[in-house]
């Protein structure tokens, strides 16, 4: 096996792991942001009496 092939295999393995790690972090961050957004919407809705009648599930 040539040095180039070894380098390519090493890169593929490590990049794949890095991509998986980043994807899991991004997914987690997205869920956290979504939860914060939902809490904010609910708080805003509770403060505004006009929206109580327009609650949609």
N, C-alpha and C positions, 0 to 999 in steps of 0.2 A: 504494500500500500504506500502510495506516495505521500509526501508531507502535505501536499495540497488537499488530498482526499481526507487526511486526518483532520486538518484544520476545518474543512467543510463539515465533516461529521460532528466535530466538537461544537461548531457554531450552530448547526441545526438543533442539536440536543439542548444547548443552553438557551438559544432564542426561543425554542418551543416552551421551555420551562418558564422563561421570563414573560412570554406572551400569556401563558396560563395564569401566572401570578398577577399580572396587570389586569387581566380580564376579571379575575375574582375580586380584586381591589375596586375596580371600576363599578362592578355590579353591586358590591357592598355600599360604595359611596352613593350610587344612584338610589338605592333603597333608603338610605339615611336621609338623603335630600328629599325624597318623596314623602317620607314620614313627617319631616319638618314642614313641608309644604301643606300636607293634610292638616296637621295641627294648627298651622297658621290660618288656613281656610276656615276651620271649625271655630277658632277663636274669633275671627273676623265676623263670622256668621252669627255667633252668639252675641256679639256687641251690637249688631245691626238688627233691630226688631223687624225691619221690613223683610228680611230674608227668612224669617222663621216660617212664614206662610209658603215660601217657595222652596222648601226643603225637598230635594230629589235624591232618591237613593239609587 
